[in-house]
Amino acid sequence: MALIKFGGGVTQASGSIGGTTFARNRFGNYSRSRTKPVNPNTALQSGVRGRLAYLAEYWSSQLTAGERGAWATYAAAVASLNRLGESVYLTGFNHFLRSNTSRLQGGGAVIDAGPTVLTLPETDTTFAATFTASDQKVNITFNDALPWASEVGAAMYIYMGQPQNVTRNFFNGPWKYVNKLTSTSTSPTALTAPFTVVAGQKVWVYARIQRADGRMSSKFRFSGTAGA
């Protein structure tokens, strides 16, 4: 589905309509012929689909009306940015999925009750990473003085992009889950890279912070060139 912004005409669009895909990069808006992606149905893809199906069923059959209402209240108070950079409000169900898919992937339990603090968690403006081909590590630097870093049950979830040519300036996937940092983690922390890293390649990582009550931050990114 495409998002389209109308002004005197169409001023901005994002997504696909028919055989045309609309997007934007640092040079401006553009359109291209839509290509159908290959779906290899890997174990990782199956895992993501399985978690989403499990949570959708959990929402309907396990949560009380009060718990679903709490998620709806949280959703109504918290704005997110869509692909056009505009503020939108997700549903309570959307936030329940957003908060719990990463928790399940990281081995945590589902959070039933919607958050009562009606703000997104802070992001980490110091977040950075280095990548080393010799030991295939992602070395994460973060601000361990932020509130989440001393809160039991909170976490920072780390994702790494498939390494690219050093001339690449934009990246939006594919991504793989690396690991999570918790209140026992210290900065810097070395994590095993889920993609093979070669010296000289450009690598992107992104992270989200989740507080113990389930609130999930916006994404924050870093990119750098892998060392030997």
Residue, then its C-alpha position, 0 to 999 in steps of 0.5 A: m500500500a502506498l502513502i500519498k500526500f496531496g497538495g496542488g497535486v500529488t506532492q509526495a508518495s511512498g509505497s506501491i500502486g499497481g506496477t509502480t513504487f514511489a520512494r524518496n532518497r536524499f536527492g528527492n522523490y522518485s518512482r521505479s517499476r515495482t519488482k516482486p521480491v523473492n520469498p525463500n521462506t527461510a527459518l528466520q522468516s518463518g520465525v517472524r511470521g510465527r511470532l506475529a501469528y502467536l501474538a495476534e492470537y494472544w491479543s484476542s484470546q489471552l488479554t482481558a478487555g482492560e489490558r487491551g484498553a490500556w494498550a489503546t490508551y497508550a496508542a492514543a497518546v503516543a505519536s509515531l512517524n510514518r514513511l512520509g515523516e508525518s505524525v500518526y497514531l497506531t492502534g493498541f494492537n499495533h503497539f502490542l505487536r511492536s513491543n512484544t515481537s522483539r521481546l519474544q525474539g530476545g527470549g523474553a515473556v509477553i507483556d500483557a498490560g499496556p504501559t501507563v507512562l504515555t511517552l516513548p522511551e528515549t533514544d541513545t544519541t551516543f549509540a555507535a558501533t565498530f565492525t571487525a572482520s578478524d573476529q566477526k564482531v559488532n562492537i556496540t558503544f552506548n550510554d550506560a547512564l541512561p535510565w533503561a541501562s539500570e532497569v531490570g527487565a529493560a533492554m536494547y535490541i540490536y539489528m545489523g544490515q547485510p554489509q554493502n559496498v563502501t560507496r553505498n550511502f543508503f540502506n533499508g534492509p535486509w536486517k538480522y537480529v544481533n542480540k540484546l543488551t540488558s541492565t547487566s551489559t557494559s559499554p562497549t559490548a562485543l556481539t557476534a555478527p549475524f552476517t559475514v563481515v569483510a574489511g572495507q565493507k560498509v555496515w549499518v546497525y540500528a537499535r531500539i530501547q525497551r523499558a520494563d513496562g513494554r514501551m519501545s523507542s523509535k529506531f536509531r542508527f549508525s553506519g561505519t566501515a568494517g576493519a580488518 
